[in-house]
Amino acid sequence: MASTSTALFHHSFLPIPSPSNANLTAPRLLGRPFPVISCSVSPASPEPAAAVAAATHNNIRDEAIRHFHSQPNDPIPLSAKYVPFGCDFASATESYSLDEIVYRSQSGSLLDVAHDMSSLRRYDGAYWRSLFDSRTGKTTWPYGSGVWSKKEWVLPEISPDHIISAFEGNSNLFWAERFGKQHVRGMDDLWVKHCGISHTGSFKDLGMTVLVSQVNRLMKLKRPVVGVGCASTGDTSAALSAYCAAAGIPSIVFLPADKISLAQLVQPIANGAFVLSIDTDFDGCMKLIREVTAELPIYLANSLNSLRLEGQKTAAIEILQQFNWEVPDWVIVPGGNLGNIYAFYKGFKMCKDLELVDRIPRLVCAQAANANPLYLYYKNGWNEFKPVKAGTTFASAIQIGDPVSIERAVHALKNSDGIVEEATEEELMDAMAKADSTGMFTCPHTGVALTALLKLRERGVIGPRDRTVVVSTAHGLKFTQSKIAYHSKEIDGMECRFANPPVQVKADFGAVMDVLKGYLGHKS
């Protein structure tokens, strides 16, 4: 019988055929079966009793480390490095190790994490699909995470000992049946990817596990890093502070004063971050943190740093997995600093390039009308991008007028036949309320994406049978203040057409019966 250690903590490759897994086949490498590691032990060669006893006392991280270091070197090593955005792994004339602390190229342009695609292509699409599917829902460290189950495509060379994970990802893909039929002109193949059902309540966990894991590695390598810092409109600071707390790494957060919800503010405070509330907007905080990290050994955690996008792209791969590797027609993503729309594109594009799927979906980036520089750029035919002064929006996490990842977003949209749409404050709040009335509990940013869906469906751009995924980026529980204001009809200048305030009734049986009869009669 296999020991706990051998049965649960396999190498990053699939098991070879054995009596217990006879239906599995070894992946093929250049026409030959690849020498993979088995998950089972032959009864003829049991492990020594001492080894079994020792393994029993190891935790899942210790066991993963032991297994990682006991394996022979991979015949085809996988690697990744920083290159200037727009370059690839093989042809880039400028590149940096992921162990270097660098955020921009020599020319000042954005960097991207480029993977050695030639090595990845030595395994076919069926192999990668089977590998990723085999890890889903397990507690094997670190593959139980929706991000680290794709480790070879994220940080292929990092040791399990350096990874900081809360088993993030694997989020619900919600069939929005009633919302589609009732509010979107009869759509019956509408889905909401609930990335906000996560460790800190937003999709930012997907990227932060990668960034903090790499920082943990840098600190163990004695690189000049004393902490991690970010500018935030709420969700980034929550994710950063939680993962840094788990790693024992100091976190520093710059927040715009009076511009985020109390639920968002309390998260970094509770996780022990050093929080600076600064009298400016997000763009002002971003300018300051970039200046500070240029002078102090504080690692920059904003999406200017391309490491986070490596984790965020796994949500796209997850969507394909959840559809049994069938590609949806549309994916709609809220956009502020614009790293996420590129991350989704990158995830889909890698799956196509490595032949897991044969196409990518059309992407839609949805912006709040009060902070819509990408939308204006798109409507102007991609001629002359102009930052804007972001106005106040209930979708506070995307209240950004000068997005860092504008170049990335434009690339993603142009290469996916993409569209940009916007939502006014009333539109996004109404959409959020309608979604909630059908069983969801969404954030205002999801309301922005749902508004884009409603507009595109109304114009016939999205068809009634198009499989469409709306990405929900944060949990509605972070935004109860805005929901209370909406349902109390306390928002100036907003009709709040779908408000559902409580009915005040006397503590009297007859009065209660009258109200209930009226309600039930109306429903019938």
Buried (B, 14 or more C-beta within 10 A) or exposed (E): EBBEBBBBBBBBBBBBBEEEBEEBBBBBBEEEEBEBBBBBBEEEEEBEEEBBEBBEEBEBBBBBBBBBEEEEEBEBEBBBBBBBBEBEBEEBEEBBEBEEBEBBBEEEBBBBBBBBEEBBEBBBBBBBBBBBBBBBEBEBBBBBBBBBBBBBBBBBBBBBBBBBBBBBBBBBBBEBBBBBBBBBBEBEBBBBBBBBBBBBBBBBBBBBBBBBBBBBBBBEEEBEBEBBBBBBBBBBBBBBBBBBBBBEBBBBBBBBEEBBBEBBBEBBBEBBBBBBBBEBBBBBBBBBBBEBBEEEEBBBBBBBBBBBBBBBBBBBBBBBBBBEBEBBBBBBBBBBBBBBBBBBBBBBBBBBBBBBBEEBBBBBBBBBBBBBBBBBBBEEEEEEBEBBEBBEBBBBBBBBBBBBBBBBBBBBBEEBEBBBBBBBBBBBBBBBBBBBBBEBBBBBBBBBBBBBBBBBBEEEBBBEEBBBBBBBBBBBEBBEEBBEBBBEEEBEEBEBEBBEEEEEEEEEEEEEEEBEEEEEEEEE
